[in-house]
């Protein structure tokens, strides 16, 4: 049985709070506690640092090293238990750099609290070390018996995604001759970090297929593609990697993506992760939680709502994009507009920036998004079907540019916020979207497994729901849409 992987994640704001406490001007080590929420993926467990719990007067002493009192540990453990959270103990190595090994005294100190914290909270203790030279983290998980296992990475999510890697568990891959020009653009350290990311592309249509191929060509070792659809003849003007045979035999789109990515890959040990799944199901959502960055290349509201939530509750940056094409009644093109954005704490979610309509999400989730009778009865706008592969390439390029800004941060600028491009005027705009004070997504940052369930069971999935269930759900959807309209009119 394959061992489960462990990762730790926090927002850039939490990182700054902890850094200010742990990295002292006098050069001494320091110590503090924090609370974390577990996030359980299919093969990876993540500890999401939700809140720094700094010591009160008398709860810790600094004397070259640092010690904390049992009263402090018990106070935080009890508070964590009441919130359904776990406890992390964090200390600094002011003169250290990179992923830090655990010294015997540090191991003894953390192990001494492991049993008590597990007993109080029901969750394992997480130990973390912050290196003072380069602000890199290291992390491990302790069992109640006092044994520890190392994490593979620690992710800090802000306008840049900064990852500390455990070189023993996830060594830097060798740069290949085929990557020479890529590496020359941002240097060996950046390439080594980007190549180790696990990147998921949800949706392998006109945008997602191209995104996945270029990720593989960049040298990323582990690229996953999730899509439950198959290739049809109507898709071929948008799936540049699909063949007539693929359409004739209705080959799964993920199989086409796998073939194309393997052909394009430049990593010495490339792994394609094939997920013939719907992200709106519990199984699909669980798989998505195994990744470090997700590209949303779907146009339906329900999967976008699930991915939108994950970006905040599970601290996995989501790079989303889409295109809308307007036509005159004559069939001629009026305009095309594409929007791209990085969803993460500190940026407005899809709903706040106007790219996700709750009424449409409910309609899609209940299998009514393409139902003409329901659309006419409910007065809902019909979903647009226009798509041009040449314009889809612009969406792909913008999403990948945001990925570069998020990871490589040219001139130390990170991702720029939501973008909008109008084809008629060829104008690129920075969208001044702000977070709604009542936004449910951004009030659930680092909730992990405590997230509001959005994934659907097989009975309610648009891909499988039918018959009497679909009829009942239609009635419920009609009520929900009416409720949303009434709230909007108030």
C-alpha positions as CSV (number, residue, x, y, z in Angstrom):
1,X,0.0,0.0,0.0
2,X,1.4,3.4,-1.0
3,X,2.2,5.7,1.9
4,X,0.2,8.9,2.1
5,X,2.1,12.1,1.4
6,X,2.1,15.1,3.7
7,X,2.2,18.8,2.9
8,X,1.7,22.0,4.9
9,X,0.2,25.2,3.6
10,X,-0.5,28.7,4.9
11,X,-1.4,32.1,3.5
12,X,1.3,34.8,3.0
13,X,-0.4,36.8,5.8
14,X,0.0,33.9,8.3
15,X,3.6,33.4,7.2
16,X,4.4,37.1,7.8
17,X,2.8,37.0,11.3
18,X,4.8,33.9,12.2
19,X,8.0,35.3,10.7
20,X,7.7,38.5,12.8
21,X,7.5,36.5,15.9
22,X,10.1,33.8,15.1
23,X,12.9,35.8,13.5
24,X,14.2,38.0,16.2
25,X,16.5,41.0,15.9
26,X,18.8,39.7,18.6
27,X,19.4,36.5,16.6
28,X,18.0,34.1,19.3
29,X,15.7,31.3,18.4
30,X,12.0,31.6,19.3
31,X,9.0,29.4,19.5
32,X,5.2,29.6,19.2
33,X,2.1,27.6,18.5
34,X,-0.6,27.6,15.7
35,X,-3.8,25.8,14.9
36,X,-4.3,23.9,11.7
37,X,-7.1,22.3,9.7
38,X,-6.7,19.0,8.0
39,X,-7.3,18.7,4.3
40,X,-7.6,15.1,3.1
41,X,-7.0,14.3,-0.5
42,X,-7.0,11.0,-2.3
43,X,-3.3,10.4,-1.6
44,X,-2.1,13.5,0.3
45,X,-2.8,14.9,3.7
46,X,-2.4,18.7,4.1
47,X,-2.2,20.7,7.3
48,X,-3.5,24.2,6.7
49,X,-2.2,26.7,9.2
50,X,-5.3,28.7,10.0
51,X,-4.3,30.8,13.0
52,X,-1.1,31.8,14.8
53,X,-1.5,31.5,18.6
54,X,1.3,33.6,20.0
55,X,2.4,33.2,23.6
56,X,1.0,35.3,26.4
57,X,3.2,36.8,29.1
58,X,5.0,34.0,31.0
59,X,4.2,31.3,28.5
60,X,7.6,31.1,26.9
61,X,11.2,32.0,27.7
62,X,14.0,33.0,25.3
63,X,17.5,32.2,26.4
64,X,19.5,31.6,23.2
65,X,17.1,28.7,22.6
66,X,13.4,29.0,23.6
67,X,11.1,27.0,25.8
68,X,7.4,27.1,26.3
69,X,5.2,26.2,29.3
70,X,2.8,23.3,29.5
71,X,0.1,25.8,30.3
72,X,0.6,27.5,26.9
73,X,0.3,24.1,25.1
74,X,-2.8,23.1,27.0
75,X,-4.5,26.5,26.4
76,X,-4.0,26.3,22.6
77,X,-4.8,22.5,22.5
78,X,-8.1,23.1,24.2
79,X,-9.0,26.0,21.9
80,X,-8.1,23.9,18.9
81,X,-10.3,21.0,20.1
82,X,-13.3,23.3,20.5
83,X,-12.8,24.4,16.9
84,X,-12.1,20.9,15.5
85,X,-8.5,21.8,14.7
86,X,-5.0,20.5,15.3
87,X,-2.0,22.1,16.9
88,X,1.4,23.0,15.3
89,X,4.5,23.9,17.2
90,X,6.9,26.2,15.3
91,X,10.4,27.3,16.1
92,X,13.2,29.2,14.2
93,X,16.7,28.5,13.1
94,X,18.0,32.1,12.6
95,X,21.2,31.0,10.9
96,X,19.7,28.2,8.8
97,X,18.7,28.0,5.2
98,X,16.6,25.6,3.1
99,X,14.8,22.6,4.5
100,X,16.0,22.1,8.1
101,X,16.9,18.8,9.7
102,X,15.5,18.1,13.1
103,X,18.1,18.2,15.9
104,X,17.9,15.8,18.9
105,X,16.9,18.6,21.4
106,X,14.2,19.9,19.0
107,X,12.9,16.4,18.4
108,X,12.8,15.7,22.1
109,X,10.9,18.9,22.7
110,X,8.3,18.3,20.1
111,X,7.9,14.6,21.0
112,X,7.2,15.5,24.6
113,X,4.0,17.2,23.6
114,X,2.9,14.8,20.8
115,X,0.9,12.5,23.0
116,X,-0.9,15.2,25.0
117,X,-1.9,17.2,22.0
118,X,-3.2,14.1,20.2
119,X,-5.2,13.1,23.3
120,X,-6.8,16.6,23.6
121,X,-7.4,17.4,19.9
122,X,-7.7,14.0,18.3
123,X,-5.3,15.2,15.6
124,X,-1.5,14.7,15.3
125,X,1.0,17.4,16.3
126,X,2.6,19.2,13.4
127,X,6.2,20.4,14.0
128,X,7.7,23.2,11.8
129,X,11.0,25.0,11.5
130,X,11.6,28.4,9.9
131,X,15.1,29.1,8.4
132,X,16.1,32.7,9.0
133,X,18.4,33.1,6.0
134,X,15.9,32.4,3.2
135,X,12.6,32.0,5.1
136,X,12.2,28.4,4.0
137,X,10.0,26.1,6.1
138,X,10.3,22.5,7.0
139,X,7.6,20.3,8.6
140,X,6.8,16.9,10.1
141,X,3.9,15.1,11.6
142,X,4.1,13.4,15.0
143,X,2.2,10.3,16.1
144,X,0.8,10.0,19.6
145,X,3.6,7.5,20.3
146,X,6.3,10.1,19.6
147,X,7.3,9.0,16.1
148,X,7.5,11.6,13.3
149,X,7.3,11.5,9.5
150,X,8.6,14.3,7.3
151,X,6.4,16.4,5.0
152,X,7.3,16.7,1.3
153,X,6.7,20.5,1.1
154,X,5.4,23.6,2.7
155,X,3.4,26.0,0.5
156,X,3.0,29.8,1.2
157,X,0.1,31.2,-0.9
158,X,0.0,34.9,-1.7
159,X,0.5,36.9,-4.9
160,X,3.4,34.4,-5.3
161,X,3.3,30.7,-4.6
162,X,6.5,30.0,-2.6
163,X,7.2,26.3,-1.9
164,X,9.8,24.9,0.4
165,X,10.8,21.4,-0.7
166,X,12.1,18.4,1.2
167,X,15.1,17.5,-0.9
168,X,15.2,14.0,0.4
169,X,11.6,13.2,-0.5
170,X,11.3,15.4,-3.5
171,X,14.7,16.0,-5.0
172,X,15.2,18.6,-7.7
173,X,15.0,17.0,-11.1
174,X,18.0,17.4,-13.5
175,X,17.7,20.1,-16.1
176,X,17.5,18.5,-19.5
177,X,19.1,19.8,-22.8
178,X,15.5,20.2,-24.2
179,X,14.8,22.7,-21.3
180,X,17.8,25.0,-22.0
181,X,15.9,28.0,-23.2
182,X,13.2,27.6,-20.5
183,X,15.8,27.5,-17.7
184,X,17.6,30.5,-19.2
185,X,14.4,32.6,-18.8
186,X,14.2,32.2,-15.0
187,X,17.2,30.3,-13.7
188,X,17.9,26.9,-12.2
189,X,16.3,27.4,-8.7
190,X,12.9,28.5,-10.2
191,X,12.9,25.7,-12.8
192,X,13.7,23.2,-10.0
193,X,10.8,24.4,-8.0
194,X,8.3,24.6,-10.8
195,X,9.3,21.2,-12.1
196,X,8.4,19.6,-8.8
197,X,4.9,21.0,-8.6
198,X,1.9,18.7,-9.0
199,X,-0.3,20.6,-11.5
200,X,-3.9,19.6,-12.3
201,X,-5.8,20.7,-15.4
202,X,-9.6,20.3,-15.0
203,X,-11.2,20.2,-18.4
204,X,-9.3,19.1,-21.5
205,X,-11.1,21.0,-24.2
206,X,-9.8,23.8,-26.4
207,X,-8.0,25.5,-23.6
208,X,-7.2,22.7,-21.2
209,X,-5.6,20.4,-23.8
210,X,-3.1,23.1,-24.8
211,X,-2.4,24.1,-21.2
212,X,-1.6,20.5,-20.3
213,X,0.7,20.0,-23.3
214,X,2.7,23.2,-22.5
215,X,3.0,22.3,-18.8
216,X,4.6,19.0,-19.9
217,X,6.9,20.7,-22.4
218,X,8.1,23.1,-19.6
219,X,9.5,20.2,-17.7
220,X,6.9,19.7,-14.9
221,X,7.2,16.2,-13.7
222,X,3.7,15.5,-12.6
223,X,0.8,16.8,-14.7
224,X,-2.8,15.6,-14.1
225,X,-5.8,16.1,-16.4
226,X,-9.4,15.6,-15.2
227,X,-12.3,15.2,-17.6
228,X,-15.1,12.7,-17.8
229,X,-16.1,13.5,-21.4
230,X,-15.1,11.8,-24.7
231,X,-14.0,13.2,-28.1
232,X,-16.8,13.7,-30.7
233,X,-16.7,15.0,-34.2
234,X,-18.1,18.4,-33.0
235,X,-15.1,18.8,-30.8
236,X,-12.4,18.4,-33.4
237,X,-12.2,22.1,-34.4
238,X,-11.2,22.8,-30.8
239,X,-9.1,19.8,-29.8
240,X,-5.9,20.2,-31.8
241,X,-4.5,16.9,-30.5
242,X,-7.5,14.8,-31.4
243,X,-7.8,12.7,-34.5
244,X,-10.7,11.6,-36.7
245,X,-10.2,8.1,-35.2
246,X,-10.5,9.5,-31.6
247,X,-13.9,11.1,-32.6
248,X,-15.1,8.0,-34.4
249,X,-14.4,5.8,-31.4
250,X,-15.3,8.4,-28.8
251,X,-12.0,8.1,-27.0
252,X,-11.9,9.8,-23.6
253,X,-10.4,13.3,-23.8
254,X,-8.0,12.4,-20.9
255,X,-6.5,9.7,-23.1
256,X,-5.9,12.2,-25.9
257,X,-4.3,14.5,-23.4
258,X,-2.1,11.7,-22.1
259,X,-0.8,10.9,-25.5
260,X,-0.1,14.5,-26.3
261,X,1.5,15.3,-23.0
262,X,3.8,12.3,-23.1
263,X,4.9,13.3,-26.6
264,X,5.6,16.8,-25.5
265,X,7.2,16.1,-22.1
266,X,10.8,17.2,-21.4
267,X,11.2,16.0,-17.8
268,X,13.5,13.0,-17.3
269,X,10.8,11.2,-15.4
270,X,7.5,12.5,-16.5
271,X,4.3,11.2,-14.9
272,X,0.9,11.8,-16.4
273,X,-2.0,11.5,-14.0
274,X,-5.1,10.4,-15.8
275,X,-8.4,11.3,-14.0
276,X,-11.5,10.2,-16.0
277,X,-13.6,11.9,-13.4
278,X,-16.0,14.7,-12.7
279,X,-14.6,17.2,-10.2
280,X,-18.1,17.8,-8.8
281,X,-18.1,14.3,-7.3
282,X,-16.6,13.5,-4.0
283,X,-14.0,11.3,-5.7
284,X,-13.0,14.1,-8.2
285,X,-12.8,16.7,-5.4
286,X,-10.6,14.4,-3.3
287,X,-8.2,13.9,-6.3
288,X,-8.0,17.7,-6.8
289,X,-6.8,18.1,-3.2
290,X,-3.6,16.2,-4.1
291,X,-2.3,19.0,-6.3
292,X,-0.4,22.3,-5.7
293,X,-1.9,24.4,-8.5
294,X,-5.1,23.8,-10.5
295,X,-6.0,25.2,-13.9
296,X,-9.8,25.6,-14.3
297,X,-10.5,25.1,-18.0
298,X,-14.2,24.3,-17.7
299,X,-17.1,26.5,-18.7
300,X,-19.9,25.0,-16.6
301,X,-20.9,26.7,-13.3
302,X,-21.0,23.7,-11.0
303,X,-17.4,22.5,-11.4
304,X,-16.2,26.1,-11.3
305,X,-18.0,26.6,-8.0
306,X,-16.2,23.5,-6.5
307,X,-12.8,24.7,-7.8
308,X,-13.5,28.2,-6.6
309,X,-14.1,26.9,-3.1
310,X,-11.0,24.7,-3.0
311,X,-8.8,27.8,-3.8
312,X,-9.8,29.3,-0.5
313,X,-10.7,26.4,1.8
314,X,-7.7,24.3,0.9
315,X,-5.1,26.9,-0.2
316,X,-4.6,25.6,-3.7
317,X,-4.3,28.5,-6.2
318,X,-6.7,28.2,-9.0
319,X,-6.0,29.7,-12.4
320,X,-9.3,30.2,-14.1
321,X,-10.3,31.6,-17.5
322,X,-13.0,31.7,-20.0
323,X,-14.2,33.3,-23.2
324,X,-17.5,34.8,-24.3
325,X,-18.3,35.4,-28.0
326,X,-21.1,37.8,-28.9
327,X,-22.8,37.5,-32.3
328,X,-25.3,39.6,-34.2
329,X,-28.7,38.1,-35.3
330,X,-27.1,37.7,-38.7
331,X,-24.5,35.3,-37.2
332,X,-21.6,37.7,-37.7
333,X,-19.3,38.3,-34.7
334,X,-19.9,41.4,-32.6
335,X,-17.1,40.9,-30.0
336,X,-15.2,38.3,-28.0
337,X,-14.0,38.9,-24.5
338,X,-11.8,36.7,-22.3
339,X,-11.3,36.8,-18.6
340,X,-8.5,35.2,-16.6
341,X,-7.6,35.4,-12.9
342,X,-5.9,33.7,-10.1
343,X,-8.2,32.7,-7.3
344,X,-6.5,32.6,-3.9
345,X,-6.9,34.3,-0.4
346,X,-6.4,38.0,-0.9
347,X,-8.1,38.1,-4.3
348,X,-11.9,38.2,-5.0
349,X,-13.4,34.9,-5.7
350,X,-15.3,34.0,-9.0
351,X,-18.6,35.1,-7.5
352,X,-17.2,38.4,-6.3
353,X,-15.6,39.2,-9.7
354,X,-18.8,38.5,-11.5
355,X,-17.8,35.2,-13.1
356,X,-20.0,32.8,-11.2
357,X,-23.8,33.1,-10.9
358,X,-25.3,31.2,-7.9
359,X,-28.5,30.6,-9.8
360,X,-26.7,29.1,-12.7
361,X,-24.7,26.9,-10.3
362,X,-27.9,25.5,-8.8
363,X,-29.3,25.0,-12.2
364,X,-26.2,23.1,-13.4
365,X,-25.9,21.1,-10.2
366,X,-29.4,19.8,-10.6
367,X,-28.9,18.8,-14.3
368,X,-30.9,21.6,-15.8
369,X,-28.2,23.7,-17.4
370,X,-29.0,22.4,-20.9
371,X,-32.7,21.8,-20.5
372,X,-34.6,24.1,-23.0
373,X,-38.0,23.6,-21.3
374,X,-36.6,24.6,-17.9
375,X,-34.7,27.6,-19.4
376,X,-37.8,29.0,-21.0
377,X,-40.0,28.4,-18.0
378,X,-37.6,29.9,-15.5
379,X,-36.6,32.8,-17.7
380,X,-32.9,31.9,-17.5
381,X,-30.4,32.9,-20.1
382,X,-29.3,30.2,-22.4
383,X,-25.7,29.2,-22.2
384,X,-23.5,30.3,-25.1
385,X,-22.0,27.6,-27.2
386,X,-19.7,29.7,-29.5
387,X,-16.1,28.7,-29.4
388,X,-13.2,29.5,-31.8
389,X,-10.0,27.5,-31.3
390,X,-7.8,30.5,-32.4
391,X,-9.3,32.6,-29.7
392,X,-9.1,29.8,-27.1
393,X,-5.4,30.0,-27.6
394,X,-5.5,33.5,-26.2
395,X,-7.2,32.3,-23.0
396,X,-4.6,29.5,-22.7
397,X,-1.7,32.0,-23.1
398,X,-3.1,34.3,-20.5
399,X,-3.6,31.5,-18.0
400,X,-0.1,30.3,-18.5
401,X,1.3,33.8,-18.2
402,X,-0.5,34.1,-14.8
403,X,1.1,30.8,-13.8
404,X,4.5,32.2,-14.6
405,X,3.8,35.4,-12.7
406,X,2.6,33.3,-9.7
407,X,5.7,31.0,-9.7
408,X,8.5,32.9,-11.3
409,X,7.4,36.4,-10.3
410,X,9.3,38.5,-12.9
411,X,11.0,41.5,-11.2
412,X,9.5,40.2,-7.9
413,X,6.0,41.0,-9.1
414,X,3.5,38.3,-8.5
415,X,0.2,37.6,-10.3
416,X,-1.5,40.9,-11.2
417,X,-5.2,40.3,-10.3
418,X,-8.2,39.7,-12.6
419,X,-7.7,40.5,-16.3
420,X,-10.1,41.2,-19.2
421,X,-9.4,41.4,-22.9
422,X,-11.7,42.8,-25.6
423,X,-11.1,41.6,-29.1
424,X,-13.0,44.4,-30.8
425,X,-10.6,47.1,-29.3
426,X,-7.7,44.7,-28.5
427,X,-7.7,46.3,-25.0
428,X,-6.4,44.5,-22.0
429,X,-7.8,45.7,-18.7
430,X,-7.1,45.1,-15.0
431,X,-10.5,44.4,-13.5
432,X,-11.1,46.4,-10.3
433,X,-13.1,43.6,-8.6
434,X,-13.4,43.7,-4.8
435,X,-14.5,41.1,-2.3
436,X,-18.1,41.2,-1.2
437,X,-18.1,41.6,2.6
438,X,-20.7,38.7,2.8
439,X,-18.6,36.4,0.5
440,X,-18.9,32.9,1.9
441,X,-15.8,31.6,0.1
442,X,-13.3,34.1,1.5
443,X,-14.7,33.7,5.0
444,X,-13.8,30.0,4.8
445,X,-10.0,30.3,4.3
446,X,-8.0,27.3,5.4
447,X,-11.1,25.4,6.5
448,X,-10.0,22.2,4.7
449,X,-12.2,19.2,5.6
450,X,-14.6,21.6,7.4
451,X,-15.6,23.1,4.0
452,X,-19.2,23.3,3.0
453,X,-19.9,20.2,0.9
454,X,-20.4,21.1,-2.8
455,X,-19.4,17.8,-4.4
456,X,-22.4,15.8,-5.7
457,X,-23.3,12.2,-5.2
458,X,-23.9,10.0,-8.3
459,X,-27.6,10.4,-7.9
460,X,-27.4,14.2,-8.4
461,X,-24.5,14.4,-10.9
462,X,-25.5,15.9,-14.2
463,X,-23.6,13.0,-15.9
464,X,-25.7,10.3,-14.1
465,X,-29.0,11.8,-12.8
466,X,-32.2,10.9,-14.6
467,X,-35.9,10.0,-14.3
468,X,-37.9,10.8,-11.1
469,X,-34.8,12.2,-9.4
470,X,-34.3,14.7,-12.2
471,X,-37.9,15.8,-12.0
472,X,-37.7,16.3,-8.2
473,X,-34.5,18.2,-8.6
474,X,-36.0,20.4,-11.3
475,X,-38.7,21.5,-8.8
476,X,-36.1,22.3,-6.2
477,X,-34.0,24.2,-8.7
478,X,-37.0,26.3,-9.7
479,X,-37.6,27.2,-6.1
480,X,-33.9,28.1,-5.5
481,X,-33.7,30.2,-8.6
482,X,-36.9,32.1,-7.5
483,X,-35.4,32.6,-4.1
484,X,-32.2,34.0,-5.6
485,X,-34.2,36.4,-7.7
486,X,-36.3,37.6,-4.8
487,X,-33.1,38.2,-2.7
488,X,-31.7,40.2,-5.6
489,X,-34.7,42.4,-5.9
490,X,-34.7,43.4,-2.2
